[in-house]
């Protein structure tokens, strides 16, 4: 299982690494400001039954 994962910020194109809270469930959504450009993104996290994590962002 992964402790962190990354996504690409839609606004600035930077790769952003985020911690993964596996106790928050298999499907998660939250809004986070990009640490590079400060624009907010809606972060999606999916954890499959094998513990593999998929993270992506969209503008919020």
C-alpha positions as CSV (number, residue, x, y, z in Angstrom):
1,X,0.0,0.0,0.0
2,X,1.1,3.5,-0.8
3,X,1.6,6.3,1.7
4,X,1.6,9.0,-0.9
5,X,0.8,9.6,-4.6
6,X,1.0,12.4,-7.1
7,X,-1.1,14.3,-9.6
8,X,-0.5,17.0,-12.2
9,X,-1.9,20.4,-11.4
10,X,-4.3,21.5,-14.2
11,X,-3.3,25.1,-13.7
12,X,0.5,25.1,-13.7
13,X,1.4,21.6,-14.9
14,X,3.5,20.7,-11.8
15,X,3.6,17.3,-10.3
16,X,2.2,17.5,-6.8
17,X,2.8,14.7,-4.2
18,X,0.0,14.2,-1.6
19,X,-0.2,11.9,1.4
20,X,-2.8,9.1,1.2
21,X,-5.1,8.5,4.2
22,X,-6.2,4.9,3.7
23,X,-8.5,5.2,6.7
24,X,-10.6,7.8,4.8
25,X,-12.1,5.1,2.5
26,X,-11.7,3.7,-1.0
27,X,-13.1,6.9,-2.8
28,X,-12.1,10.3,-1.6
29,X,-12.6,13.9,-2.8
30,X,-11.3,17.1,-1.3
31,X,-10.2,20.6,-2.4
32,X,-6.6,21.6,-2.0
33,X,-4.6,24.6,-3.1
34,X,-1.6,23.8,-5.3
35,X,1.6,24.5,-3.3
36,X,3.2,25.9,-6.5
37,X,0.6,28.2,-8.0
38,X,-2.0,28.4,-5.1
39,X,-5.0,27.6,-7.4
40,X,-7.5,25.3,-5.9
41,X,-8.1,21.8,-7.4
42,X,-10.6,19.1,-6.6
43,X,-8.5,16.1,-5.7
44,X,-9.9,12.6,-6.4
45,X,-8.4,9.5,-4.7
46,X,-9.3,5.9,-5.5
47,X,-7.9,2.9,-3.7
48,X,-8.5,-0.5,-5.3
49,X,-8.8,-3.8,-3.5
50,X,-5.1,-4.5,-4.1
51,X,-4.2,-1.2,-2.3
52,X,-3.2,0.5,-5.6
53,X,-3.9,4.2,-5.5
54,X,-5.0,6.5,-8.3
55,X,-5.0,10.3,-7.8
56,X,-6.1,13.0,-10.2
57,X,-7.2,16.6,-10.0
58,X,-9.6,18.9,-11.8
59,X,-10.1,22.7,-11.5
60,X,-12.5,23.6,-8.7
